[in-house]
Amino acid sequence: MTDADVLGARLRHVCWIGGGSGAGKSVIARRLAARHGLRLYATDDMMSDHAGRSTPEDSPFLSRFAAMDMDERWANRSPETMLETFHWFRGEGFDLLVDDLLRLPEEPRVIAEGFRLLPFLVKPLLGVPGHAVWLLPTPDFRRAAFEARGSLWEIARKTSDPERALRNLLERDRMFTERLYGEAKQLGLHIIEVDTTMTEDDLAGRVAEVFEL
């Protein structure tokens, strides 16, 4: 039995919801957790903790990102460079996330959600093959979601060129979602494409079906 097999067996009680920014991962995870009595593990909530526990040796991209000002992060680099060098997209800190999940009791079952759940990192940990899904928003859905939350300009307005920074962020996120689609499809994992015709009830129902809740 490999180390991945051992971890998969220990994480059989975890259902994983990954996907692109703005897809509704958090909303759907909270809804399903409340409806089915599950424990919620939101990876976004752990980013500051994991960043604080990381070192330049184990998280070099995070270290370089932390040293940049807002213009360097979001306005002065191409979306392609932003995509390739963003630490969470590279899987940095994923081991800390797994450590957190291993410390949780097996009951109640856990829903882990967040964009940090990359398909190639999650698949080896699937004790139950169907217990993972990636929600992939269309560009129109993503922008509408951010506008509805009032967060569309939250990062961009902290730069000296908000319009350019927003274009960069939206394009980076579009490319990230495209990458997730290709990777999840290649690995034979569940994908749900989220567009503006889909309601939260529709999406929650489809995710529940995947998890057989």
N, CA and C of each residue as an Amber inpcrd file, in Angstrom:
protein
   639
   0.8490000  -1.2010000   0.0000000   0.0000000   0.0000000   0.0000000
   0.8800000   1.2450000   0.0000000   0.6020000   2.1850000  -0.8930000
   1.4040000   3.3960000  -0.9980000   0.9710000   4.4100000   0.0550000
   1.8030000   5.4690000   0.2240000   1.4450000   6.5390000   1.1500000
   0.1320000   7.1840000   0.7400000  -0.0660000   7.3510000  -0.5930000
  -1.3110000   7.9490000  -1.0810000  -2.5090000   7.0730000  -0.7250000
  -2.3490000   5.7480000  -0.8090000  -3.4340000   4.8320000  -0.4370000
  -3.7880000   4.9880000   1.0410000  -2.7700000   5.1120000   1.8610000
  -2.9950000   5.2790000   3.3030000  -3.7370000   6.5810000   3.5740000
  -3.2900000   7.6620000   2.9220000  -3.9650000   8.9470000   3.1050000
  -5.3930000   8.8930000   2.5900000  -5.5750000   8.2550000   1.4350000
  -6.9100000   8.1340000   0.8800000  -7.8540000   7.4150000   1.8280000
  -7.3680000   6.3650000   2.4590000  -8.1930000   5.6270000   3.4180000
  -8.5440000   6.4980000   4.6230000  -7.5950000   7.3200000   5.0640000
  -7.8420000   8.1840000   6.2240000  -8.7390000   9.3700000   5.8910000
  -8.8550000   9.6770000   4.5910000  -9.6590000  10.8340000   4.1710000
 -10.9270000  10.4190000   3.4240000 -11.3720000   9.1960000   3.6490000
 -12.5780000   8.7100000   2.9810000 -13.8130000   9.5370000   3.3390000
 -13.7840000  10.1850000   4.4860000 -14.9400000  10.9600000   4.9460000
 -14.9660000  12.3730000   4.3730000 -14.0050000  12.7200000   3.5080000
 -13.9150000  14.0740000   2.9560000 -14.4970000  14.1080000   1.5470000
 -15.3670000  15.1030000   1.2990000 -15.8360000  15.4290000  -0.0510000
 -15.1580000  16.7350000  -0.4560000 -14.6580000  16.7860000  -1.6760000
 -13.8340000  17.9020000  -2.1240000 -14.5720000  18.7120000  -3.1940000
 -14.6300000  20.0440000  -3.0170000 -15.1930000  20.9430000  -4.0310000
 -14.1200000  21.9500000  -4.4150000 -13.5430000  21.7590000  -5.6000000
 -12.5730000  22.7100000  -6.1200000 -13.2020000  23.5350000  -7.2280000
 -12.3870000  24.3680000  -7.8700000 -12.9080000  25.1200000  -9.0040000
 -12.3460000  26.5110000  -9.1080000 -12.8250000  27.2210000 -10.1300000
 -12.3640000  28.5690000 -10.3930000 -12.9890000  29.5910000  -9.4550000
 -12.3550000  30.7520000  -9.3710000 -12.8710000  31.8350000  -8.5240000
 -14.2350000  32.2890000  -9.0320000 -15.1500000  32.5390000  -8.0910000
 -16.4660000  33.0380000  -8.4550000 -17.4600000  31.9840000  -8.8750000
 -17.1190000  30.6990000  -8.7110000 -18.0040000  29.6230000  -9.1740000
 -19.1120000  29.2910000  -8.1860000 -19.0190000  29.7830000  -6.9630000
 -20.0180000  29.4680000  -5.9540000 -19.6400000  28.3190000  -5.0390000
 -18.3520000  27.9850000  -4.9810000 -17.8960000  26.8530000  -4.1580000
 -18.2930000  27.0250000  -2.6980000 -18.0350000  28.2090000  -2.1480000
 -18.2960000  28.4400000  -0.7290000 -19.7870000  28.3820000  -0.4280000
 -20.5810000  28.9960000  -1.2810000 -22.0320000  29.0170000  -1.0700000
 -22.5960000  27.6030000  -1.0970000 -22.1890000  26.8280000  -2.0830000
 -22.7040000  25.4660000  -2.2240000 -22.2110000  24.5940000  -1.0750000
 -20.9620000  24.7360000  -0.6980000 -20.4240000  23.9340000   0.4100000
 -21.1600000  24.2420000   1.7100000 -21.3930000  25.5270000   1.9870000
 -22.1190000  25.8950000   3.2080000 -23.5370000  25.3330000   3.1830000
 -24.1820000  25.4300000   2.0330000 -25.5520000  24.9390000   1.9260000
 -25.6080000  23.4280000   2.1710000 -24.7230000  22.6920000   1.5420000
 -24.7370000  21.2380000   1.7060000 -24.3460000  20.8280000   3.1200000
 -23.3940000  21.5470000   3.7040000 -22.9850000  21.2390000   5.0760000
 -24.1500000  21.4240000   6.0350000 -24.8880000  22.5320000   5.8730000
 -26.0230000  22.7970000   6.7510000 -27.1430000  21.7910000   6.5230000
 -27.3840000  21.4540000   5.2710000 -28.5060000  20.5680000   4.9390000
 -28.2480000  19.1320000   5.3800000 -26.9940000  18.6840000   5.3150000
 -26.6940000  17.2790000   5.5710000 -25.8850000  17.0530000   6.8500000
 -25.7150000  18.0910000   7.6530000 -25.0090000  17.9350000   8.9150000
 -23.5360000  17.6200000   8.7600000 -22.8780000  18.2410000   7.7710000
 -21.4700000  17.9870000   7.5080000 -20.6000000  19.1000000   8.1030000
 -19.3420000  18.7850000   8.3360000 -18.3810000  19.7870000   8.7940000
 -17.7980000  20.5010000   7.5680000 -17.6850000  21.8220000   7.6410000
 -17.1490000  22.6030000   6.5250000 -15.6900000  22.9570000   6.7950000
 -14.8420000  22.6990000   5.7950000 -13.4410000  23.1410000   5.8480000
 -13.2210000  24.0440000   4.6340000 -13.1570000  25.3510000   4.8850000
 -12.9820000  26.3460000   3.8200000 -11.5010000  26.6880000   3.7070000
 -10.8930000  26.3130000   2.6050000  -9.4470000  26.5110000   2.4730000
  -9.0640000  27.9860000   2.4370000  -9.9570000  28.8590000   1.9470000
  -9.6500000  30.2910000   1.9400000  -9.3920000  30.7990000   3.3550000
 -10.1480000  30.2690000   4.3170000 -10.0150000  30.7280000   5.6940000
  -8.6550000  30.3830000   6.2920000  -7.9610000  29.4350000   5.6810000
  -6.6900000  28.9650000   6.2290000  -5.4770000  29.5780000   5.5200000
  -5.6980000  30.4410000   4.5360000  -4.5630000  30.9380000   3.7590000
  -3.5710000  31.7200000   4.6090000  -4.0660000  32.6030000   5.4730000
  -3.1420000  33.3860000   6.3040000  -2.3610000  32.4870000   7.2490000
  -3.0600000  31.5210000   7.8560000  -2.3880000  30.5820000   8.7590000
  -1.3280000  29.7790000   8.0150000  -1.6770000  29.2650000   6.8520000
  -0.7240000  28.4500000   6.0990000   0.4480000  29.2830000   5.5950000
   0.1660000  30.5230000   5.1870000   1.2570000  31.3970000   4.7520000
   2.2270000  31.6600000   5.9060000   1.6660000  31.8540000   7.1070000
   2.5090000  32.1080000   8.2710000   3.3400000  30.9090000   8.6870000
   2.8860000  29.7160000   8.3250000   3.6040000  28.4820000   8.6790000
   4.5360000  28.0140000   7.5680000   4.5870000  28.7650000   6.4700000
   5.4290000  28.3840000   5.3360000   6.7840000  29.0680000   5.4250000
   7.7650000  28.4810000   4.7500000   9.1060000  29.0580000   4.7020000
   9.5020000  29.3020000   3.2510000  10.4920000  30.1590000   3.0170000
  10.9580000  30.3610000   1.6410000  11.4670000  29.0820000   0.9890000
  11.9250000  28.1530000   1.8000000  12.4430000  26.9010000   1.2490000
  11.3180000  26.0170000   0.7210000  10.2050000  25.9100000   1.4670000
   9.1320000  25.0310000   1.0000000   8.0920000  25.7620000   0.1560000
   8.0870000  27.1070000   0.1910000   7.1130000  27.8860000  -0.5800000
   7.8030000  29.0880000  -1.2240000   8.6870000  28.8500000  -2.1990000
   9.4330000  29.9650000  -2.7940000   8.5570000  30.9600000  -3.5460000
   7.5000000  30.4840000  -4.2120000   6.6280000  31.4120000  -4.9360000
   5.8600000  32.3090000  -3.9690000   5.4050000  31.7480000  -2.8540000
   4.7380000  32.5510000  -1.8300000   5.6820000  33.5960000  -1.2710000
   6.9200000  33.2270000  -1.0380000   7.8980000  34.1600000  -0.4800000
   8.1230000  35.3400000  -1.4220000   8.2530000  35.0440000  -2.7150000
   8.4550000  36.1260000  -3.6760000   7.2070000  37.0070000  -3.8030000
   6.0350000  36.3850000  -3.7730000   4.7800000  37.1270000  -3.8720000
   4.6270000  38.0730000  -2.6810000   4.9520000  37.5910000  -1.4970000
   4.8050000  38.4010000  -0.2870000   5.6960000  39.6410000  -0.3180000
   6.8030000  39.5650000  -1.0370000   7.7410000  40.6900000  -1.1030000
   7.3290000  41.7510000  -2.1250000   6.3180000  41.4700000  -2.9550000
   5.8870000  42.4060000  -4.0010000   4.9000000  43.4350000  -3.4450000
   4.8780000  44.6240000  -4.0710000   3.8050000  45.5630000  -3.7650000
   2.6040000  45.2470000  -4.6600000   1.5050000  45.9560000  -4.4880000
   0.2720000  45.6300000  -5.1990000   0.4110000  45.7950000  -6.7130000
   1.1610000  46.7980000  -7.1510000   1.3630000  46.9720000  -8.5900000
   2.1660000  45.8150000  -9.1690000   3.1940000  45.3830000  -8.4550000
   3.9920000  44.2500000  -8.9370000   3.1400000  42.9870000  -9.0230000
   2.2510000  42.8190000  -8.0600000   1.4260000  41.6070000  -8.0540000
   0.4020000  41.5940000  -9.1810000  -0.2840000  42.7260000  -9.3860000
  -1.5080000  42.6780000 -10.1920000  -1.5000000  43.5550000 -11.4330000
  -0.6600000  44.5780000 -11.4990000  -0.7210000  45.5170000 -12.6290000
   0.4620000  45.4080000 -13.5780000   1.6350000  45.1040000 -13.0810000
   2.8420000  45.2020000 -13.8960000   3.2840000  43.8920000 -14.5390000
   2.5780000  42.8040000 -14.2490000   2.9460000  41.5190000 -14.8330000
   1.8230000  41.0200000 -15.7230000   2.1790000  40.2030000 -16.6840000
   1.1680000  39.6680000 -17.5930000   0.2960000  38.6430000 -16.8700000
  -0.9400000  38.4420000 -17.3350000  -1.7800000  37.3920000 -16.7360000
  -1.1200000  36.0160000 -16.8000000  -0.3780000  35.7580000 -17.8580000
   0.3100000  34.4720000 -17.9870000   1.3380000  34.2860000 -16.8760000
   2.1090000  35.3310000 -16.6040000   3.1000000  35.2570000 -15.5290000
   2.4160000  35.1400000 -14.1760000   1.3340000  35.8890000 -13.9930000
   0.5780000  35.8080000 -12.7430000   0.0600000  34.3940000 -12.5120000
  -0.4180000  33.7560000 -13.5750000  -0.9280000  32.3880000 -13.4620000
   0.1780000  31.4170000 -13.0810000   1.3020000  31.5090000 -13.7600000
   2.3700000  30.5180000 -13.5780000   3.1110000  30.6750000 -12.2620000
   3.0490000  31.8450000 -11.6590000   3.8480000  32.0880000 -10.4580000
   3.0160000  32.2330000  -9.1860000   1.6790000  32.1540000  -9.2870000
   0.8600000  32.3090000  -8.0890000   0.9990000  31.0670000  -7.2180000
   1.4080000  31.2750000  -5.9930000   1.8210000  30.1750000  -5.1210000
   0.7350000  29.1350000  -4.8870000  -0.5100000  29.5790000  -4.6330000
  -1.5530000  28.5910000  -4.3680000  -1.8820000  27.7830000  -5.6270000
  -1.7430000  28.4000000  -6.8020000  -1.9590000  27.6570000  -8.0470000
  -0.8490000  26.6380000  -8.2910000   0.2790000  26.8080000  -7.6330000
   1.3990000  25.8640000  -7.7620000   1.3110000  24.7300000  -6.7420000
   0.3380000  24.8020000  -5.8610000   0.1790000  23.7550000  -4.8510000
   0.9610000  23.9820000  -3.5790000   1.6030000  25.1510000  -3.4460000
   2.3250000  25.4210000  -2.2040000   1.3310000  25.4770000  -1.0380000
   1.7070000  24.8820000   0.0720000   0.8550000  24.8590000   1.2490000
  -0.1990000  23.7660000   1.2410000  -0.2700000  22.9710000   0.1840000
  -1.2910000  21.9190000   0.1340000  -1.0560000  20.8730000   1.2200000
   0.1910000  20.6170000   1.5490000   0.4790000  19.6370000   2.6050000
  -0.0650000  20.0950000   3.9500000  -0.0820000  21.4060000   4.1960000
  -0.6340000  21.9280000   5.4400000  -2.1490000  21.7400000   5.4700000
  -2.7630000  21.9180000   4.3270000  -4.2010000  21.7000000   4.1890000
  -4.5550000  20.2440000   4.4960000  -3.7690000  19.3290000   3.9550000
  -4.0040000  17.9010000   4.2100000  -3.8080000  17.5900000   5.6920000
  -2.7870000  18.1830000   6.3060000  -2.5630000  17.9750000   7.7410000
  -3.7820000  18.4190000   8.5510000  -4.3700000  19.5610000   8.1700000
  -5.5760000  20.0390000   8.8570000  -6.6940000  19.0070000   8.7600000
  -6.9130000  18.4890000   7.5620000  -7.9980000  17.5330000   7.3490000
  -7.7680000  16.2360000   8.1160000  -6.5300000  15.8040000   8.1990000
  -6.2140000  14.5730000   8.9250000  -6.4830000  14.7070000  10.4250000
  -6.4320000  15.9260000  10.9240000  -6.6860000  16.1450000  12.3550000
  -8.1760000  16.1930000  12.6990000  -9.0320000  16.3020000  11.6890000
 -10.4660000  16.3640000  11.9470000 -11.0140000  14.9610000  12.1940000
 -12.0040000  14.8400000  13.0740000 -12.6060000  13.5190000  13.3020000
 -13.3650000  13.0440000  12.0630000 -13.5640000  11.7540000  11.9600000
 -14.2450000  11.1870000  10.7950000 -15.7390000  11.4640000  10.8000000
 -16.2950000  11.7740000  11.9480000 -17.7090000  12.1340000  12.0500000
 -17.8250000  13.5100000  12.6820000 -18.6370000  14.4000000  12.1070000
 -19.3730000  14.2080000  10.8540000 -18.4410000  14.2740000   9.6460000
 -18.9500000  13.8420000   8.5020000 -18.1760000  13.9340000   7.2730000
 -17.8370000  15.3870000   6.9650000 -16.8230000  15.5690000   6.1440000
 -16.2670000  16.8980000   5.8760000 -16.4790000  17.2800000   4.4160000
 -16.8480000  18.5420000   4.2030000 -16.7730000  19.1270000   2.8630000
 -15.6220000  20.1260000   2.8690000 -14.6030000  19.8590000   2.0650000
 -13.4790000  20.7790000   1.8910000 -13.6980000  21.5350000   0.5910000
 -13.5560000  22.8560000   0.6250000 -13.8010000  23.6240000  -0.5970000
 -12.7600000  24.7200000  -0.7700000 -12.5050000  25.0330000  -2.0420000
 -11.6210000  26.1470000  -2.3440000 -10.8430000  25.9410000  -3.6240000
 -10.3480000  27.0390000  -4.1800000  -9.6110000  26.9640000  -5.4410000
  -8.2600000  26.2700000  -5.2810000  -7.7780000  26.1410000  -4.0430000
  -6.4820000  25.4960000  -3.8050000  -6.5390000  23.9790000  -3.9910000
  -7.7270000  23.4370000  -4.1400000  -7.8730000  21.9920000  -4.3180000
  -7.6490000  21.6490000  -5.7840000  -6.3990000  21.4950000  -6.1540000
  -6.0270000  21.2360000  -7.5390000  -6.2550000  19.7720000  -7.8760000
  -6.7950000  19.4800000  -9.0480000  -7.1420000  18.0910000  -9.3880000
  -6.0020000  17.0970000  -9.2240000  -4.7980000  17.4570000  -9.6790000
  -3.6990000  16.4910000  -9.6300000  -3.2290000  16.2250000  -8.2010000
  -3.5200000  17.1520000  -7.2770000  -3.1650000  16.9460000  -5.8770000
  -4.2500000  16.1790000  -5.1250000  -5.5000000  16.3980000  -5.5020000
  -6.6130000  15.7640000  -4.8020000  -6.8020000  14.3070000  -5.2200000
  -6.6460000  14.0180000  -6.5060000  -6.9870000  12.6730000  -6.9770000
  -6.2880000  11.5600000  -6.2040000  -4.9930000  11.6570000  -5.9000000
  -4.3520000  10.5550000  -5.1600000  -4.9150000  10.3540000  -3.7530000
  -5.6740000  11.3400000  -3.2520000  -6.1860000  11.2710000  -1.8830000
  -7.6390000  10.8210000  -1.8220000  -8.2250000  10.4740000  -2.9630000
  -9.6400000  10.1250000  -3.0150000  -9.8520000   8.6780000  -2.5750000
 -10.2270000   8.5170000  -1.3080000 -10.5810000   7.1900000  -0.8380000
 -11.8450000   6.6840000  -1.5030000 -12.7410000   7.6120000  -1.8500000
 -13.9460000   7.3020000  -2.6140000 -13.8380000   8.0880000  -3.9190000
 -13.6850000   7.4210000  -5.0580000 -13.3920000   8.1150000  -6.3220000
 -14.3600000   9.2370000  -6.6840000 -15.6360000   9.0900000  -6.3350000
 -16.6080000  10.1050000  -6.7280000 -16.7310000  11.2790000  -5.7890000
 -15.9390000  11.3130000  -4.7260000 -16.0990000  12.3550000  -3.7140000
 -15.3040000  13.6170000  -4.0210000 -15.2880000  14.0400000  -5.2750000
 -14.6370000  15.2980000  -5.6470000 -15.3010000  15.8490000  -6.8900000
 -15.4370000  17.1770000  -6.9430000 -16.0190000  17.8330000  -8.1120000
 -15.3870000  19.2090000  -8.2520000 -15.2440000  19.6490000  -9.5020000
 -14.7040000  20.9860000  -9.7790000 -15.7710000  21.8300000 -10.4620000
 -16.0610000  22.9930000  -9.8690000 -17.0350000  23.9300000 -10.4060000
 -16.2910000  24.9650000 -11.2350000 -16.6400000  25.0450000 -12.5120000
 -15.8780000  25.8670000 -13.4520000 -16.7780000  26.9270000 -14.0650000
 -16.6280000  28.1840000 -13.6270000 -17.5140000  29.2470000 -14.0870000
 -17.1300000  29.7800000 -15.4640000 -18.1370000  30.1940000 -16.2270000
 -17.8560000  30.9200000 -17.4490000 -17.3760000  32.3210000 -17.0660000
 -16.6620000  33.0190000 -17.9700000 -16.2330000  34.3860000 -17.6540000
 -17.3970000  35.3080000 -17.2850000 -18.5350000  35.1800000 -17.9700000
 -19.6900000  36.0200000 -17.6550000 -20.2170000  35.7250000 -16.2550000
 -20.2730000  34.4470000 -15.8930000 -20.7540000  34.0910000 -14.5610000
 -19.8020000  34.6320000 -13.4980000 -18.4930000  34.4940000 -13.7280000
 -17.5090000  34.9530000 -12.7420000 -17.6510000  36.4550000 -12.5060000
 -17.7200000  37.2270000 -13.5740000 -17.8200000  38.6770000 -13.4110000
 -19.1160000  39.0590000 -12.7090000 -20.2180000  38.4080000 -13.0990000
 -21.5010000  38.6970000 -12.4580000 -21.4600000  38.3480000 -10.9720000
 -20.7830000  37.2350000 -10.6390000 -20.6840000  36.8290000  -9.2300000
 -19.8990000  37.8530000  -8.4250000 -18.7850000  38.3270000  -8.9620000
 -17.9790000  39.3090000  -8.2550000 -18.7350000  40.6330000  -8.1000000
 -19.4650000  41.0170000  -9.1420000 -20.2390000  42.2550000  -9.0650000
 -21.3310000  42.1420000  -8.0110000 -21.9840000  40.9850000  -7.9490000
 -23.0450000  40.7820000  -6.9670000 -22.4960000  40.8360000  -5.5380000
 -21.2770000  40.3600000  -5.3570000 -20.6590000  40.3760000  -4.0280000
 -20.1020000  41.7480000  -3.6750000 -19.9580000  42.6160000  -4.6750000
 -19.3230000  43.9070000  -4.4500000 -17.8160000  43.8260000  -4.3530000
 -17.2420000  42.7240000  -4.8360000 -15.7950000  42.5080000  -4.6830000
 -15.0290000  42.5950000  -5.9970000 -15.7200000  43.0090000  -7.0760000
 -15.0770000  43.0010000  -8.3910000 -13.7930000  43.8250000  -8.3980000
 -13.8170000  45.0150000  -7.7690000 -12.6670000  45.9220000  -7.7990000
 -11.8530000  45.8740000  -6.5070000 -12.1540000  44.9430000  -5.6290000
 -11.5450000  44.9420000  -4.2950000 -10.0250000  44.9410000  -4.3430000
  -9.4380000  44.0770000  -5.1510000  -7.9800000  44.0210000  -5.2680000
  -7.4740000  45.0910000  -6.2220000  -8.1340000  45.2300000  -7.3620000
  -7.6410000  46.1150000  -8.4110000  -7.5340000  47.5650000  -7.9600000
  -8.4760000  48.0290000  -7.1390000  -8.4520000  49.4410000  -6.7390000
  -7.3020000  49.7560000  -5.7840000  -6.6080000  48.7320000  -5.3010000
  -5.4510000  48.9620000  -4.4350000  -4.1680000  49.1800000  -5.2390000
  -4.2820000  49.1450000  -6.5720000  -3.1360000  49.3870000  -7.4430000
  -3.2130000  50.7900000  -8.0330000  -2.1620000  51.2020000  -8.7330000
  -2.1620000  52.5200000  -9.3680000  -2.9010000  52.5170000 -10.7090000
  -3.2420000  51.3350000 -11.2100000  -3.9600000  51.2110000 -12.4850000
  -5.0470000  50.1490000 -12.3260000  -6.1590000  50.5070000 -11.6630000
  -7.1970000  49.5100000 -11.3590000  -7.7710000  48.8140000 -12.5930000
  -7.9640000  49.5280000 -13.6820000  -8.5540000  48.9050000 -14.8620000
  -7.6360000  47.8240000 -15.4360000  -6.3570000  48.1340000 -15.5120000
  -5.4110000  47.1400000 -16.0140000  -5.3140000  45.9540000 -15.0630000
  -5.2650000  46.2320000 -13.7730000  -5.1690000  45.1580000 -12.7920000
  -6.4000000  44.2510000 -12.8660000  -7.5810000  44.8390000 -13.0360000
  -8.7870000  44.0150000 -13.1280000  -8.7600000  43.1400000 -14.3780000
  -8.3420000  43.7180000 -15.5060000  -8.2220000  42.9120000 -16.7260000
  -7.2600000  41.7450000 -16.5060000  -6.1420000  42.0320000 -15.8610000
  -5.1590000  40.9780000 -15.5910000  -5.7460000  39.8780000 -14.7080000
  -6.4360000  40.2840000 -13.6550000  -7.0050000  39.3070000 -12.7290000
  -8.0600000  38.4330000 -13.4010000  -8.9500000  39.0570000 -14.1620000
 -10.0060000  38.2900000 -14.8180000  -9.4360000  37.3280000 -15.8520000
  -8.4020000  37.7750000 -16.5800000  -7.7830000  36.8910000 -17.5700000
  -7.0050000  35.7710000 -16.8870000  -6.3100000  36.1010000 -15.8160000
  -5.6070000  35.0480000 -15.0740000  -6.5850000  33.9950000 -14.5690000
  -7.7070000  34.4460000 -14.0150000  -8.6900000  33.5010000 -13.4900000
  -9.3400000  32.6910000 -14.6080000  -9.5370000  33.3090000 -15.7690000
 -10.0840000  32.5590000 -16.9070000  -9.1280000  31.4490000 -17.3100000
  -7.8540000  31.7550000 -17.3800000  -6.8680000  30.7470000 -17.7620000
  -6.7460000  29.6600000 -16.6950000  -6.8540000  30.0470000 -15.4360000
  -6.7980000  29.0600000 -14.3630000  -7.9740000  28.0930000 -14.4630000
  -9.1560000  28.6210000 -14.7200000 -10.3350000  27.7690000 -14.8690000
 -10.1690000  26.8310000 -16.0560000  -9.6110000  27.3470000 -17.1390000
  -9.3600000  26.5120000 -18.3230000  -8.3700000  25.3960000 -17.9950000
  -7.3730000  25.7160000 -17.2070000  -6.3950000  24.7020000 -16.8040000
  -7.0550000  23.6410000 -15.9330000  -7.8850000  24.0600000 -15.0010000
  -8.5920000  23.1070000 -14.1500000  -9.4520000  22.1600000 -14.9770000
 -10.1230000  22.7090000 -15.9710000 -10.9830000  21.8930000 -16.8290000
 -10.1710000  20.7900000 -17.5050000  -9.0640000  21.1750000 -18.1310000
  -8.2400000  20.2010000 -18.8350000  -7.6660000  19.1460000 -17.9050000
  -7.2140000  19.5880000 -16.7420000  -6.5840000  18.6640000 -15.7900000
  -7.6110000  17.6960000 -15.2000000  -8.7610000  18.2170000 -14.7860000
  -9.7900000  17.3590000 -14.2070000 -10.3250000  16.3740000 -15.2400000
 -10.5060000  16.8420000 -16.4620000 -11.0090000  15.9600000 -17.5190000
 -10.0090000  14.8500000 -17.8070000  -8.7490000  15.1940000 -17.8960000
  -7.7110000  14.1980000 -18.1760000  -7.6450000  13.1400000 -17.0740000
  -7.9010000  13.5500000 -15.8350000  -7.8240000  12.6410000 -14.7000000
  -9.1340000  11.8970000 -14.4450000 -10.1480000  12.1800000 -15.2570000
 -11.4220000  11.4830000 -15.1070000 -12.2130000  11.9140000 -13.8890000
 -12.0910000  13.1810000 -13.4950000 -12.7720000  13.7020000 -12.3160000
 -14.0380000  14.4590000 -12.7120000 -14.9460000  14.6190000 -11.7660000
 -16.2200000  15.2830000 -12.0390000 -16.0200000  16.7860000 -12.2810000
 -16.7110000  17.2830000 -13.2920000 -16.6830000  18.6980000 -13.6530000
 -18.1170000  19.1840000 -13.7880000 -18.3950000  20.3750000 -13.2620000
 -19.6780000  21.0440000 -13.5210000 -19.3670000  22.4440000 -14.0320000
 -19.7760000  22.7390000 -15.2440000 -19.5970000  24.0770000 -15.8030000
 -20.7520000  24.9610000 -15.3370000 -20.4140000  26.1000000 -14.7560000
 -21.3930000  26.9810000 -14.1260000 -21.5680000  28.2220000 -14.9980000
 -22.8060000  28.4290000 -15.4920000 -23.0730000  29.6130000 -16.3060000
 -24.2270000  30.4040000 -15.7130000 -24.5850000  31.5060000 -16.3570000
 -25.5640000  32.4350000 -15.7860000 -26.9880000  31.8920000 -15.8050000
 -27.2230000  30.7590000 -16.4630000 -28.5650000  30.1660000 -16.4660000
 -28.7860000  29.2460000 -15.2680000 -27.7470000  28.9740000 -14.5090000
 -27.8210000  27.9950000 -13.4220000 -28.1100000  28.6800000 -12.0930000
 -29.1040000  28.2050000 -11.3750000 -29.4170000  28.7420000 -10.0510000
 -28.6050000  28.0250000  -8.9800000 -28.5600000  28.6190000  -7.7900000
 -27.8630000  27.9670000  -6.6720000 -28.5080000  26.6290000  -6.3390000
 -29.8310000  26.5620000  -6.4250000 -30.5130000  25.2920000  -6.1590000
 -30.0950000  24.2280000  -7.1710000 -30.0120000  24.6290000  -8.4570000
 -29.5760000  23.6820000  -9.4900000 -28.1810000  23.1620000  -9.1810000
 -27.2820000  24.0870000  -8.8630000 -25.8890000  23.7120000  -8.6320000
 -25.7510000  22.8480000  -7.3860000 -26.4370000  23.2310000  -6.3120000
 -26.3790000  22.4380000  -5.0790000 -26.9090000  21.0260000  -5.3250000
 -27.9600000  20.9220000  -6.1040000 -28.5180000  19.6100000  -6.4120000
 -27.5570000  18.7440000  -7.1920000 -26.8700000  19.3390000  -8.1500000
 -25.9370000  18.5600000  -8.9550000 -24.7350000  18.1090000  -8.1330000
 -24.2450000  18.9690000  -7.2640000 -23.1190000  18.5780000  -6.4150000
 -23.5480000  17.4900000  -5.4410000 -24.7280000  17.6160000  -4.8760000
 -25.2280000  16.5830000  -3.9730000 -25.3340000  15.2290000  -4.6710000
 -25.7420000  15.2400000  -5.9230000 -25.8190000  13.9980000  -6.6930000
 -24.4420000  13.3690000  -6.8670000 -23.4450000  14.1940000  -7.1460000
 -22.0800000  13.6810000  -7.3050000 -21.6300000  12.9900000  -6.0250000
 -21.9190000  13.6190000  -4.8820000 -21.4780000  13.0850000  -3.5890000
 -22.4230000  12.0090000  -3.0480000 -23.5450000  11.8050000  -3.7320000
 -24.5580000  10.8430000  -3.2880000 -25.0260000  11.1550000  -1.8700000
 -25.3250000  12.4420000  -1.6410000 -25.7940000  12.8740000  -0.3230000
 -27.3040000  12.6420000  -0.2030000
